[in-house]
Amino acid sequence: MDEKPTTRKGPNFCSLRYGLALIMHFSNFTMITQRVSLSIAIIAMVNSTQQHGLSNASTEGPLADSLSNLSRSIKEFNPRDSVYQWSPEIQGVIFSSINYGIILTLIPSGYLAGIFGAKHMLGAGLLISSLLTLFTPLAADFGVTLVIVVRTVQGMAQGMAWTGQFTIWAKWAPPLERSKLTTIAGSGVAFGSFIILCVGGLISQALGWPFIFYIFGSTGCVCCLLWFTVIYDDPMHHPCISVREKEHIVSSLAQQSSSPRRSVPIKAMVRCLPLWAIFTGFFSHFWLCTIIITYLPTYISTVLHVNIRDSGVLSSLPFIAASSCTILGGQLADFLLSRNLLRLITVRKLFSSLGLLLPSLCAVVLPFVASSYMATIILLILIPGTSNLCDSGFIINTLDVAPRYASFLMGISRGFGLLAGIVSSTATGFLISQVGPVY
């Protein structure tokens, strides 16, 4: 990891690998909108008298919980009557089912993608998730059990699609461009959250809640067409890549091991301290993000006395800030590497430290500036924005440490992150119920 990558330059933004990054950005955008569509639609789907305590019942994840709270204001928009008598407990099971599905496939899909290739596995996961999103309104008519099954299978499909991306970047991303390419792709998550937060209520108001699923499910099907057409596991077999770009990628990855061995060195991984540092980073990152984003709407409403219904842009600013910081952080990280200003290990440590320390400091300061509207808004925007600097740190570090097993290790890392999200949201809810909100 301390070795300096080759400084040979190749074609830049007008190249096929950046087209692949944009398609992955689109696929990540699609998956996050499909994942949280139910959180937007459910207020219009269920009886409004049963909404008390919904946010505490939800365990889908930070973005889904945030949007679940925000979607409370949508119930008056929907022209279709509430038709499902789902209790808060049942809604909690529905929300959490997609998380359990993701957990089931995170590690196996990362391992299998490294063996059989990521193109078909990721494409299949995206296609299944899209089709199940289209099927969700019909499943709701058949009963809550089918909805839970659909959401669980959808989570399994998305688990396949989340982790296998690093298998592709292990063969497509030159060392000096890994931060740029992976952050362009990964920023689709934050951008998708921003978009669905802004337009989800409008779709429900104008067309009815089922069209939230129809629109974003159809978007996923379109993305699948692009995926299977443009994405290839290896630049050597892509029919449209230029000779110059192919030579640049191959030469830049020449020192990377390409052994076809399929066994995973579990014992060596368990003893590898850098891997445990990565796992700890994921746990810490998801812990803070879950707490902040889950309770963001409540904090804005309670401290700033802002009506969430009338502040969609305000509430979505942290997500667009996170998307922008993700891309800018990747550009800066690769700039430092390409100019030989810092070693690779130093860059990863720097962005990991900034991505963990800066949002933590902002969160600590937040209660002390509650009386200042502007200071509170700035801190709420900075927390998710600076947190995403981790995308150029430990989040892509598996590509540096063990590129052959990047997807497998990403599956384990995201498992630690999901565990942190579940524990932190549960612990925070318990503390608030015991001592009350301190803001």
Buried (B, 14 or more C-beta within 10 A) or exposed (E): EEEEBBEEEBBEEEBBBBBBBBBBBBBBBBBBBBBBBBBBBBBBBBBEEBBEEBBBBBBBBBBBBBBBBBBBBBBEBBEEEBEBEBBBEBBBBBBBBBBBBBBBBBBBBBBBBBEBBBBBBBBBBBBBBBBBBBBBBEBBEEEBEBBBBBBBBBBBBBBBBBBBBBBBBBBBBBBBBBBBBBBBBBBBBBBBBBBBBBBBBEBBBEBBBBBBBBBBBBBBBEBBEBBBEBBBBBBEEBEEBEEEBBBBBBEBBEEEEEEEEEEBEEEEBEEBEBBEBBBBBBBBBBBBBBBBBBBBBBBBBEBBEBEBBEBBEBBBBBBBBBBBBBBBBBBBBBBBBBEEEBBBBEBBBBBBBBBBEBBBBBBEEBEEBBEEEEBBBEBBBBBBBBBBBBBBBBBBBBBBBBBBBBBBBBBBBBBBBBBBBBBBBEEBBEEBEEEEEEE
